[in-house]
Amino acid sequence: MARVFNWRALKEHRVYSIEEASALLRCAPRTLKRLLYEEGVQVIDDLSPMLVIGADLIPALRGRNTKGKLAPGQMFCLGCKKPAYPDGGVVDDVAKPNQPSLLQALCSNCGAVMSRRVARGEVAAFLKAAQNPQSNVS
């Protein structure tokens, strides 16, 4: 499970160095630098120490913490860490008695194995949505 950062510890109108912000967020400075790079947060200048405005950092942290629902027919790929549709719409049902269905498929982006638990009554609708992902676009 991904780390959830407490963005409420930061003030919007303050300027933080990487060390100050990482101490408030209780993470390593290198972790915060990686997060700034991944989220595209701008630092004030390229000089040392790196400074970042709280108003730029807070939305990036809030966006990382929000969970999103999967679209019908989608599964979460642990290889590419994104929602994806099954490759070719091929889904295997690894069913056990008295449990929800465990659906497994290959990721259409990276080829890794994806899994998703679905209620037994919803398997047919899931398979239909997985075989025709273009019809799910809103």
N, C-alpha and C positions, 0 to 999 in steps of 0.2 A: 504494500500500500504506500502511496506517495506521501511525503511529508507535508503536513498542513502548517503553514506559517501564520503566526498571529499578527496580521497586518495592522491590528488596532494599536499595537505598541508604537507605531510610527506616527509622527505628526505631519500633516499635509504641508505646512508652510515652513518646515525646517529643512536644512541641508545636512546630509549625513555623509561621513566618510564610510568606506566599506567596513572598517573595523567597528564603528559605532552601530551601524545598521545590523551587522551580523551579531553583535552582542545583544541587541534588543530582540532580534528574531530567534536567538539561541541556535545559531548554526555557524558553521565554519566560514571564514571569509572567502575561501575558494568556492564554496557552495553558492554563496551570494553572487560572486562574479560570474559563475556559470549561468545562474538564473538570469542575471542582467543581460548576458549575451543571448540566451535562448529566447527571452521575451522581447528583446530589442529595446530595452530601456536605455535612454541616452544618459551618459555621464556628462558633467558640466564641461570638463576639458580633459585632454589626454595627459595632463601633468599629474605628478604624484603629490599628495594622496588623491585617489579617485573619489570624486564627490558626486552625490546623486541627490536630487530633490525628492522629498517625500511624496509630493503630488504625482510624480512619475512612477515611483516604486509601488505605491499602494494599489493602483488599478491592476498592475501586473500580478501582484500577489493575490488579489481578490479573484482575478480571472483563473488563476491556477487552482484555486480551492473549490471552484464550482463544479458540481457533477453534472453530467449531461446524460440524457436518455438515449438509448440506441433506437434507431429507426426500425420499423418492421423488416425482418429479414437480415438485419445486421448482427454481427458478433464482434466482440472486442478481441483484437489480435495482441497477444503478448510479445510478439516479435517486433512489430513496428509501433506498438503502443498507441494504436488508433482504431476507431471503429472501421470495419471493412465488411464487404459482402463476401460470401463463400465463392471460391473459384469455380466458375462454371455452374453455380447453383447446386453443386453436389454436396449433400449433407447426410451424414451417417447418424442413425439413432442408436445410441448405446444404452438400451433400456434395461433397467433392473426392476424386479417386481416391487410394487408398493412404494415407488419413488417417482419424482418428476423425471421426464425424459432428459437425458444428457445428449445434446446434439454436438457433433464434432464435424469440422470441415477444414479445408485448407484456405489460407488467406489469399485473396486475389492480388495483393500487392507484393508480399514477401514469401509466400509459400509455407509459412509456419502453421502449425496446427492450432485451431481456435476451438473453444468449447463454450457452450451456453446451456443453462438449465431452462427448460420450458415446461409449463404444465401440460399434462397429457392431452387435455382438450384443445390446446392451442397449437399443437404440432403441425396440423394440416395447414393452418393459416400462415404459420412461420415458413413452412416449406414453400408455399405458393409465393410468398413475398421474397424469399431468398432466390427463387428461380427467375423472377422478373423484377430486378431492382429498379429499372427505369420507371415503373409504374408507381413507385413509392415516393418519387420526388414531388414535393409540394410547391 
